[in-house]
Amino acid sequence: MPKDDITQQFIEACNYLLENNLVKNKSRLAYELGLSPQSFSEIIGGRRTVHTDTLQLLFKKFNINYNYVFFGELPLLNEPHNDYGNDPAPSNSLRKRIDDMNLMITELWRDNQDLREENEKLKQRLKKYSEKHK
C-alpha cells in the first residue's frame, strides 16, 4: 500500500479513537503517539506522511489492527485476547466495556501524573516568588 494510503488509514484510525472517546482529545492522542500537536495536525491534515514508529505506538497503545492500516482490512480494532483460562470469554459488549474502562483508567492515571508534575512546578514557582518578595 502506498505511503499516502497508509497515512489515510492512520487518519481514519485516529478519527475513530477520537469519535468514540477512546482518547480524550487530539492533544492527548498526539502525546500518546509521541508527536507534537503541530506534527499530529500536519499528518491529520494530509500535509505529512506518518512514520513507522508512530504506527507502532498506534498499534500497541490503542489495539489498532495493523492489517487495517496497511491493507485496509477490517476490523479496525484487534479482538482482545481471552485471558480467562477455561472460563468462557465475556460477551463482546462486556469486553468493550472492560476495554473502555481500562483506557479510561490509563487516561486518568496519565492525567494524574500530568497534574502532579504541574503542581510541583507551581510549588517551585511559589517558593521562588516567596523568596524574592520577603
C-alpha positions as CSV (number, residue, x, y, z in Angstrom):
1,M,0.0,0.0,0.0
2,P,1.4,3.4,-0.9
3,K,2.5,5.8,1.9
4,D,-0.4,8.1,1.2
5,D,-2.9,5.3,1.6
6,I,-1.3,4.2,4.9
7,T,-1.4,7.8,6.2
8,Q,-5.1,7.9,5.2
9,Q,-5.8,4.7,7.1
10,F,-3.9,6.2,10.1
11,I,-6.1,9.3,9.9
12,E,-9.2,7.2,9.9
13,A,-8.0,5.1,12.9
14,C,-7.2,8.3,14.8
15,N,-10.6,9.8,14.0
16,Y,-12.2,6.6,15.2
17,L,-10.4,6.8,18.5
18,L,-11.5,10.4,18.9
19,E,-15.1,10.0,17.8
20,N,-15.6,7.0,20.1
21,N,-14.0,8.8,23.1
22,L,-11.2,6.2,23.3
23,V,-8.8,9.1,23.8
24,K,-9.7,12.4,25.4
25,N,-8.7,14.8,22.6
26,K,-6.3,15.4,19.7
27,S,-3.6,16.8,22.0
28,R,-3.6,13.7,24.2
29,L,-3.6,11.4,21.1
30,A,-0.6,13.3,19.7
31,Y,1.1,12.9,23.1
32,E,0.4,9.2,23.2
33,L,1.8,8.8,19.7
34,G,5.0,10.7,20.6
35,L,4.1,13.6,18.4
36,S,3.9,17.3,18.9
37,P,0.4,18.7,18.4
38,Q,1.8,20.5,15.3
39,S,3.2,17.3,13.8
40,F,0.0,15.4,14.5
41,S,-2.0,18.2,12.9
42,E,0.2,18.1,9.8
43,I,-0.4,14.3,9.5
44,I,-4.1,14.5,10.1
45,G,-4.3,17.4,7.6
46,G,-2.6,15.2,5.0
47,R,0.4,17.5,4.7
48,R,2.8,14.9,6.1
49,T,3.1,11.1,6.0
50,V,3.0,9.0,9.1
51,H,6.3,7.3,10.2
52,T,6.6,3.7,11.3
53,D,7.5,4.5,14.9
54,T,4.2,6.4,15.2
55,L,2.3,3.5,13.7
56,Q,3.9,1.1,16.1
57,L,2.6,3.2,19.0
58,L,-0.8,3.3,17.5
59,F,-0.9,-0.5,17.2
60,K,0.5,-1.1,20.7
61,K,-1.3,1.6,22.8
62,F,-4.7,1.6,21.1
63,N,-5.0,-2.0,19.9
64,I,-5.4,-0.9,16.2
65,N,-5.3,-3.7,13.7
66,Y,-2.2,-3.3,11.6
67,N,-3.9,-5.1,8.7
68,Y,-6.4,-2.3,8.7
69,V,-3.7,0.4,8.3
70,F,-1.5,-1.5,5.9
71,F,-4.1,-3.4,3.8
72,G,-7.5,-1.7,4.6
73,E,-8.8,-5.0,6.1
74,L,-11.4,-4.8,8.8
75,P,-11.7,-4.9,11.8
76,L,-10.1,-1.6,12.7
77,L,-9.6,-2.8,16.3
78,N,-8.0,-6.1,17.2
79,E,-10.1,-8.5,19.2
80,P,-9.0,-8.6,22.8
81,H,-7.3,-11.8,23.8
82,N,-9.1,-14.3,26.1
83,D,-7.2,-14.2,29.3
84,Y,-9.9,-16.1,31.2
85,G,-8.5,-19.6,31.2
86,N,-11.2,-22.3,30.9
87,D,-13.9,-19.8,31.7
88,P,-15.9,-18.7,28.7
89,A,-14.9,-15.3,27.3
90,P,-17.1,-12.4,28.2
91,S,-19.6,-11.1,25.7
92,N,-18.4,-8.5,23.1
93,S,-20.3,-5.8,24.9
94,L,-18.7,-6.7,28.2
95,R,-15.2,-6.8,26.6
96,K,-15.9,-3.4,25.1
97,R,-16.8,-2.0,28.5
98,I,-13.7,-3.6,30.1
99,D,-11.5,-2.2,27.3
100,D,-13.2,1.2,27.7
101,M,-12.7,1.2,31.4
102,N,-9.0,0.2,31.0
103,L,-8.4,3.0,28.6
104,M,-10.2,5.4,31.0
105,I,-8.1,4.2,33.9
106,T,-4.9,4.7,31.8
107,E,-6.1,8.2,30.8
108,L,-6.9,9.1,34.4
109,W,-3.5,7.8,35.6
110,R,-1.7,9.9,33.0
111,D,-3.8,13.0,33.8
112,N,-2.9,12.5,37.5
113,Q,0.8,12.3,36.6
114,D,0.4,15.5,34.5
115,L,-1.3,17.2,37.4
116,R,1.3,16.1,39.9
117,E,4.1,17.5,37.6
118,E,2.2,20.8,37.1
119,N,1.6,21.0,40.9
120,E,5.3,20.5,41.5
121,K,6.2,23.3,39.0
122,L,3.7,25.6,40.7
123,K,5.2,24.9,44.1
124,Q,8.6,25.7,42.7
125,R,7.4,29.0,41.3
126,L,5.6,29.9,44.5
127,K,8.8,29.2,46.5
128,K,10.9,31.4,44.2
129,Y,8.2,34.1,44.3
130,S,8.1,33.9,48.2
131,E,11.9,34.1,48.5
132,K,12.0,37.0,46.1
133,H,9.4,39.1,48.0
134,K,10.4,38.5,51.6
